[in-house]
Amino acid sequence: MDDQDPETSLFGLVDACAAVGVRTFIVHARKAWLKGLSPKENRDLPPLDYPLVYRLKAERPDLTVIINGGVPGLDAPKRISRGWTE
């Protein structure tokens, strides 16, 4: 599972759920590794992938896609959408 392509697995899961009526998705923008990392390390590695979540929303505008995790403050979404990543 650790070697799954994040885009393929995330988009496939969302599409399968949307096909049966799910309209809202809360997406953590970090892939969790199942082997080799502690739970604490999984909060920092691998890095957050906001562009992946933005592509999901852009390609599925009829769905509600919410980013969960790693947003450090109220002004961060604006900065993140312009390419700010920390």
Backbone as JSON Lines, residues from 0, in Angstrom:
{"i":0,"aa":"M","n":[0.8,-1.19,0.0],"ca":[0.0,0.0,0.0],"c":[0.85,1.26,0.0]}
{"i":1,"aa":"D","n":[2.02,1.23,0.63],"ca":[2.85,2.42,0.69],"c":[3.29,2.88,-0.7]}
{"i":2,"aa":"D","n":[3.33,1.96,-1.65],"ca":[3.8,2.33,-2.99],"c":[2.68,2.76,-3.93]}
{"i":3,"aa":"Q","n":[1.46,2.91,-3.42],"ca":[0.35,3.37,-4.26],"c":[0.61,4.8,-4.74]}
{"i":4,"aa":"D","n":[0.19,5.07,-5.97],"ca":[0.25,6.43,-6.48],"c":[-0.85,7.24,-5.8]}
{"i":5,"aa":"P","n":[-0.5,8.33,-5.1],"ca":[-1.52,9.09,-4.37],"c":[-2.65,9.61,-5.25]}
{"i":6,"aa":"E","n":[-2.33,10.1,-6.43],"ca":[-3.39,10.64,-7.29],"c":[-4.34,9.53,-7.75]}
{"i":7,"aa":"T","n":[-3.79,8.42,-8.19],"ca":[-4.63,7.31,-8.67],"c":[-5.53,6.78,-7.55]}
{"i":8,"aa":"S","n":[-4.95,6.55,-6.38],"ca":[-5.75,5.97,-5.3],"c":[-6.76,6.97,-4.73]}
{"i":9,"aa":"L","n":[-6.36,8.22,-4.55],"ca":[-7.29,9.22,-4.02],"c":[-8.42,9.5,-4.99]}
{"i":10,"aa":"F","n":[-8.09,9.77,-6.25],"ca":[-9.13,10.09,-7.22],"c":[-10.05,8.89,-7.43]}
{"i":11,"aa":"G","n":[-9.49,7.68,-7.44],"ca":[-10.32,6.48,-7.59],"c":[-11.28,6.3,-6.43]}
{"i":12,"aa":"L","n":[-10.8,6.51,-5.22],"ca":[-11.67,6.39,-4.05],"c":[-12.78,7.44,-4.08]}
{"i":13,"aa":"V","n":[-12.42,8.67,-4.38],"ca":[-13.41,9.74,-4.46],"c":[-14.45,9.43,-5.53]}
{"i":14,"aa":"D","n":[-14.0,8.99,-6.69],"ca":[-14.94,8.66,-7.77],"c":[-15.88,7.52,-7.38]}
{"i":15,"aa":"A","n":[-15.35,6.5,-6.72],"ca":[-16.19,5.38,-6.29],"c":[-17.23,5.83,-5.27]}
{"i":16,"aa":"C","n":[-16.82,6.67,-4.33],"ca":[-17.76,7.17,-3.32],"c":[-18.79,8.11,-3.94]}
{"i":17,"aa":"A","n":[-18.34,8.98,-4.86],"ca":[-19.26,9.91,-5.52],"c":[-20.29,9.16,-6.35]}
{"i":18,"aa":"A","n":[-19.89,8.03,-6.91],"ca":[-20.81,7.23,-7.73],"c":[-21.99,6.69,-6.93]}
{"i":19,"aa":"V","n":[-21.83,6.57,-5.61],"ca":[-22.93,6.08,-4.77],"c":[-23.55,7.2,-3.93]}
{"i":20,"aa":"G","n":[-23.21,8.47,-4.27],"ca":[-23.91,9.58,-3.67],"c":[-23.17,10.44,-2.67]}
{"i":21,"aa":"V","n":[-21.94,10.1,-2.33],"ca":[-21.18,10.94,-1.41],"c":[-20.81,12.23,-2.14]}
{"i":22,"aa":"R","n":[-21.05,13.38,-1.52],"ca":[-20.79,14.67,-2.18],"c":[-19.72,15.49,-1.47]}
{"i":23,"aa":"T","n":[-19.38,15.16,-0.23],"ca":[-18.42,15.94,0.54],"c":[-17.26,15.05,0.96]}
{"i":24,"aa":"F","n":[-16.04,15.56,0.75],"ca":[-14.82,14.81,1.07],"c":[-13.89,15.7,1.87]}
{"i":25,"aa":"I","n":[-13.44,15.21,3.0],"ca":[-12.45,15.9,3.81],"c":[-11.14,15.14,3.59]}
{"i":26,"aa":"V","n":[-10.17,15.84,2.97],"ca":[-8.96,15.18,2.5],"c":[-7.76,15.7,3.28]}
{"i":27,"aa":"H","n":[-7.05,14.79,3.91],"ca":[-5.77,15.15,4.51],"c":[-4.74,15.12,3.38]}
{"i":28,"aa":"A","n":[-4.01,16.18,3.22],"ca":[-3.14,16.35,2.05],"c":[-1.78,15.65,2.21]}
{"i":29,"aa":"R","n":[-1.71,14.66,3.07],"ca":[-0.47,13.92,3.27],"c":[-0.77,12.43,3.19]}
{"i":30,"aa":"K","n":[0.02,11.72,2.44],"ca":[-0.12,10.26,2.37],"c":[0.47,9.67,3.64]}
{"i":31,"aa":"A","n":[-0.26,8.81,4.3],"ca":[0.25,8.11,5.48],"c":[0.98,6.85,5.04]}
{"i":32,"aa":"W","n":[2.18,6.68,5.54],"ca":[2.94,5.46,5.26],"c":[2.61,4.44,6.32]}
{"i":33,"aa":"L","n":[2.34,3.23,5.91],"ca":[1.94,2.19,6.85],"c":[3.12,1.48,7.49]}
{"i":34,"aa":"K","n":[4.28,1.53,6.85],"ca":[5.46,0.84,7.38],"c":[6.63,1.82,7.44]}
{"i":35,"aa":"G","n":[7.44,1.67,8.49],"ca":[8.68,2.41,8.56],"c":[8.62,3.75,9.26]}
{"i":36,"aa":"L","n":[7.43,4.25,9.57],"ca":[7.32,5.54,10.27],"c":[6.44,5.38,11.5]}
{"i":37,"aa":"S","n":[6.79,6.11,12.54],"ca":[5.95,6.15,13.73],"c":[4.76,7.06,13.46]}
{"i":38,"aa":"P","n":[3.71,6.99,14.28],"ca":[2.6,7.93,14.1],"c":[3.05,9.39,14.14]}
{"i":39,"aa":"K","n":[4.01,9.71,15.0],"ca":[4.52,11.08,15.06],"c":[5.22,11.45,13.75]}
{"i":40,"aa":"E","n":[6.04,10.56,13.21],"ca":[6.74,10.84,11.95],"c":[5.74,11.0,10.8]}
{"i":41,"aa":"N","n":[4.64,10.25,10.84],"ca":[3.63,10.34,9.79],"c":[2.91,11.69,9.79]}
{"i":42,"aa":"R","n":[3.07,12.47,10.85],"ca":[2.49,13.82,10.88],"c":[3.37,14.83,10.15]}
{"i":43,"aa":"D","n":[4.6,14.43,9.85],"ca":[5.54,15.34,9.19],"c":[6.04,14.83,7.83]}
{"i":44,"aa":"L","n":[6.03,13.54,7.64],"ca":[6.53,12.91,6.41],"c":[5.43,12.05,5.83]}
{"i":45,"aa":"P","n":[5.31,11.93,4.57],"ca":[5.88,12.8,3.55],"c":[5.26,14.19,3.63]}
{"i":46,"aa":"P","n":[5.77,15.13,2.83],"ca":[5.24,16.5,2.92],"c":[3.79,16.59,2.47]}
{"i":47,"aa":"L","n":[3.11,17.62,2.93],"ca":[1.74,17.89,2.49],"c":[1.73,18.13,0.99]}
{"i":48,"aa":"D","n":[0.67,17.67,0.33],"ca":[0.56,17.82,-1.12],"c":[-0.73,18.56,-1.45]}
{"i":49,"aa":"Y","n":[-0.73,19.87,-1.15],"ca":[-1.91,20.68,-1.45],"c":[-2.26,20.69,-2.93]}
{"i":50,"aa":"P","n":[-1.27,20.75,-3.85],"ca":[-1.63,20.74,-5.27],"c":[-2.46,19.53,-5.69]}
{"i":51,"aa":"L","n":[-2.23,18.37,-5.07],"ca":[-3.02,17.18,-5.38],"c":[-4.49,17.41,-5.01]}
{"i":52,"aa":"V","n":[-4.73,17.99,-3.84],"ca":[-6.1,18.25,-3.39],"c":[-6.75,19.32,-4.28]}
{"i":53,"aa":"Y","n":[-5.97,20.34,-4.66],"ca":[-6.51,21.37,-5.56],"c":[-6.89,20.77,-6.92]}
{"i":54,"aa":"R","n":[-6.08,19.83,-7.44],"ca":[-6.43,19.17,-8.72],"c":[-7.71,18.36,-8.57]}
{"i":55,"aa":"L","n":[-7.85,17.66,-7.44],"ca":[-9.06,16.89,-7.19],"c":[-10.28,17.81,-7.26]}
{"i":56,"aa":"K","n":[-10.23,18.95,-6.59],"ca":[-11.35,19.88,-6.59],"c":[-11.58,20.46,-7.98]}
{"i":57,"aa":"A","n":[-10.5,20.84,-8.66],"ca":[-10.64,21.45,-9.99],"c":[-11.26,20.48,-10.99]}
{"i":58,"aa":"E","n":[-10.92,19.21,-10.87],"ca":[-11.43,18.21,-11.81],"c":[-12.8,17.68,-11.42]}
{"i":59,"aa":"R","n":[-13.24,17.98,-10.21],"ca":[-14.55,17.53,-9.73],"c":[-15.27,18.7,-9.06]}
{"i":60,"aa":"P","n":[-15.58,19.75,-9.82],"ca":[-16.13,20.98,-9.23],"c":[-17.5,20.79,-8.58]}
{"i":61,"aa":"D","n":[-18.2,19.71,-8.9],"ca":[-19.51,19.47,-8.31],"c":[-19.43,18.87,-6.91]}
{"i":62,"aa":"L","n":[-18.23,18.49,-6.47],"ca":[-18.05,17.91,-5.14],"c":[-17.51,18.96,-4.18]}
{"i":63,"aa":"T","n":[-17.83,18.79,-2.91],"ca":[-17.24,19.62,-1.87],"c":[-15.97,18.93,-1.4]}
{"i":64,"aa":"V","n":[-14.83,19.61,-1.55],"ca":[-13.54,19.05,-1.15],"c":[-12.93,19.99,-0.11]}
{"i":65,"aa":"I","n":[-12.66,19.46,1.07],"ca":[-12.15,20.24,2.19],"c":[-10.77,19.71,2.56]}
{"i":66,"aa":"I","n":[-9.79,20.61,2.68],"ca":[-8.46,20.2,3.12],"c":[-8.45,20.12,4.63]}
{"i":67,"aa":"N","n":[-7.92,19.01,5.14],"ca":[-7.79,18.79,6.58],"c":[-6.3,18.59,6.88]}
{"i":68,"aa":"G","n":[-5.79,19.39,7.76],"ca":[-4.43,19.16,8.22],"c":[-3.41,20.11,7.66]}
{"i":69,"aa":"G","n":[-2.54,20.56,8.53],"ca":[-1.41,21.35,8.11],"c":[-1.69,22.8,7.82]}
{"i":70,"aa":"V","n":[-2.9,23.28,8.03],"ca":[-3.21,24.68,7.77],"c":[-2.89,25.45,9.05]}
{"i":71,"aa":"P","n":[-1.83,26.27,9.03],"ca":[-1.32,26.86,10.28],"c":[-2.07,28.09,10.78]}
{"i":72,"aa":"G","n":[-2.96,28.67,10.0],"ca":[-3.67,29.86,10.47],"c":[-4.75,30.28,9.5]}
{"i":73,"aa":"L","n":[-5.52,31.29,9.88],"ca":[-6.65,31.72,9.08],"c":[-6.26,32.31,7.73]}
{"i":74,"aa":"D","n":[-5.07,32.91,7.63],"ca":[-4.66,33.5,6.36],"c":[-3.95,32.48,5.45]}
{"i":75,"aa":"A","n":[-3.68,31.3,5.95],"ca":[-2.94,30.3,5.18],"c":[-3.62,29.85,3.89]}
{"i":76,"aa":"P","n":[-4.94,29.63,3.86],"ca":[-5.54,29.17,2.6],"c":[-5.27,30.09,1.42]}
{"i":77,"aa":"K","n":[-5.28,31.41,1.65],"ca":[-4.98,32.35,0.57],"c":[-3.54,32.18,0.11]}
{"i":78,"aa":"R","n":[-2.62,32.09,1.07],"ca":[-1.2,31.94,0.72],"c":[-0.95,30.58,0.07]}
{"i":79,"aa":"I","n":[-1.58,29.54,0.57],"ca":[-1.4,28.2,0.02],"c":[-1.88,28.17,-1.43]}
{"i":80,"aa":"S","n":[-3.01,28.79,-1.7],"ca":[-3.55,28.76,-3.07],"c":[-2.66,29.51,-4.04]}
{"i":81,"aa":"R","n":[-1.79,30.38,-3.53],"ca":[-0.84,31.09,-4.4],"c":[0.51,30.4,-4.42]}
{"i":82,"aa":"G","n":[0.61,29.19,-3.85],"ca":[1.84,28.44,-3.92],"c":[2.67,28.39,-2.67]}
{"i":83,"aa":"W","n":[2.22,29.03,-1.6],"ca":[2.93,28.99,-0.32],"c":[2.76,27.61,0.28]}
{"i":84,"aa":"T","n":[3.82,26.96,0.73],"ca":[3.72,25.58,1.17],"c":[4.15,25.34,2.61]}
{"i":85,"aa":"E","n":[4.54,26.35,3.34],"ca":[4.95,26.09,4.73],"c":[4.1,26.88,5.7]}
